[in-house]
Amino acid sequence: MLVRARINRLSHIDRVTGEPIRRYEHPHPGSLIHVDVTKFGNIPDGGGHKFLSRQQSKANARDQAVRTGERGRHYRPLIGTAFLHTVIDDHSRVAYIEVCADEKAVTAIGVLERAVTWFAERGVTVERVLSDNGSAYRSHAWKDACTQLGIRHKRTRPYRPQTNGKIERLHRTLADGWAYARFYSSETERRAALPGWLHFYNHHRTHSAIGGPPISRLNNLPGHHS
């Protein structure tokens, strides 16, 4: 009975709800893009705790705070947070990512506008955008921006991140393949490595769901990807 219902393996069910996973895929590039924001703590100069001891990481943060004068509450070192605004095409899984200083509506709108232009340069017209219920995506400014771009905006149901599962999976891949993949001696070094990793993800890394790199699913691309 479990085999017939496709719930005889953990990979076949949603681990939160216990229900069978219902996968969907829009029919062509641009039919739907997913947008979200993921956060990573900045790396202090000298390295962070993922590869060094916490004592050494804290010492590096203190040294950086002394050099820059950037301190937070109670005079603690202020290293900050990287807000990665991520966009992924539902059909092809081609991704667009920007590192920003916040997740405000005006920032999210700017990323959306640049992402739409970036996809258009690759022959993709964005028709719909799916987001979670973050404040930026519930704002009137976001709604107006989508209207001006001719994009229909949809939001996930509250507490149902599975609906936006493709971008959630991208965040895990991003963390494993870029953010924590190797030792970085500074946040500047890590951010400099992002464009190279993103090119590898889009053009060379085989996506298990589509059997090839995401770029292979885009049409009308210049060069070899047509």
Secondary structure, 3 states (H helix, E strand, C coil): CCCCCCCCCHHHECCCCCCECCCCCCCCCCCCEEEEEEEEECCCCCCCCCCCCHHHHHHHHHHHHHHHCCECHHHCECCCEEEEEEEEECCCCCEEEEEECCCCHHHHHHHHHHHHHHHHCCCCCCCEEEECCCHHHHCHHHHHHHHHHCCEEEECCCCCHHHHHHHHHHHHHHHHHHHCCCCCCCHHHHHHHHHHHHHHHHHCCCECCCCECHHHHCCCCCCCCC
